[in-house]
Amino acid sequence: MTQEQKKKEPEGDSGARLSMDLKHIKSLIDLMVDNDLNRMELREGDSHILLRRGQPYVAAPALPAPHNPEIHAGAPQVASNNEVLIRSPMVGTFYAAADPESPPFVSVGSQVGPDSVVCLIEAMKVLNELKAEVAGQITRVLVKNSEALEFDQPLFAVAPA
């Protein structure tokens, strides 16, 4: 066998190699999903793979739809007039809607359940859905769109059902 023949791959082999690479990538994606990872980067020799899950981040005002992380506000706290306060579980930026053209997730008078998304909070360039974790009616919205949030800041008041 000549040197040139050794360098050539058999015609059927490139398809098998591609198939194996796709199987490897699929297994990496499954690993990301199983472990709730948003990003995975692998370098092996000259090969480099960067995988990301979810919607790409787009700077405001054109915000993408929410992509995965679900955050919990902790136990809702009762305000003095029997309203329950939904508080921010993190420092970040408050967004009332998925994008500037969409209606807000909730407004005064909206009925919510424990799994209702009430807003997005952007923290470290990741948009996080915040769920109400209480059933009732929104009585007050305590923050404005694009407002910077502090940890544990009240966002909504809810009259429990």
DAKATA-V851486 format. One record per backbone hydrogen bond with DSSP energy under -1.0 kcal/mol. CO is the residue of the C=O (numbers start at 1). NH is the residue of the N-H. E is the energy in kcal/mol with one decimal. If there is no record, write none. Layout:
CO,NH,E / CO,NH,E
This chain:
2,6,-2.0 / 3,7,-1.7 / 4,8,-1.3 / 10,13,-1.1 / 12,16,-1.3 / 13,17,-2.8 / 14,18,-2.4 / 15,19,-2.3 / 16,20,-2.3 / 17,21,-2.5 / 18,22,-2.6 / 19,23,-2.2 / 20,24,-2.4 / 21,25,-2.6 / 22,26,-2.7 / 23,27,-2.2 / 24,28,-1.9 / 25,29,-2.5 / 26,30,-2.5 / 27,31,-2.0 / 28,32,-2.2 / 29,33,-2.5 / 30,34,-2.9 / 31,35,-1.6 / 32,37,-2.8 / 33,36,-1.2 / 38,53,-2.5 / 40,51,-3.4 / 42,49,-2.8 / 44,47,-2.3 / 47,44,-2.3 / 49,42,-3.0 / 51,40,-2.6 / 61,63,-1.5 / 69,129,-1.8 / 71,131,-1.0 / 77,85,-4.4 / 79,82,-1.2 / 83,79,-5.2 / 84,158,-2.7 / 85,77,-1.5 / 86,155,-3.4 / 86,156,-1.5 / 88,152,-3.0 / 92,149,-3.9 / 93,122,-2.6 / 94,146,-2.7 / 95,120,-2.7 / 96,105,-3.2 / 99,102,-1.4 / 107,110,-2.5 / 110,138,-2.9 / 112,136,-2.3 / 113,116,-1.9 / 114,133,-2.0 / 116,132,-2.5 / 119,130,-2.3 / 120,95,-2.6 / 121,128,-2.0 / 122,93,-1.9 / 123,126,-1.2 / 126,123,-2.5 / 128,121,-2.5 / 129,71,-2.2 / 130,118,-3.0 / 135,161,-2.2 / 136,112,-3.1 / 137,159,-3.0 / 138,109,-3.2 / 140,157,-2.4 / 144,147,-1.8 / 147,94,-2.8 / 149,92,-1.1 / 150,153,-1.7 / 153,88,-2.6 / 155,142,-3.1 / 156,86,-2.7 / 157,139,-3.0 / 157,140,-1.5 / 158,84,-3.6 / 159,137,-2.1
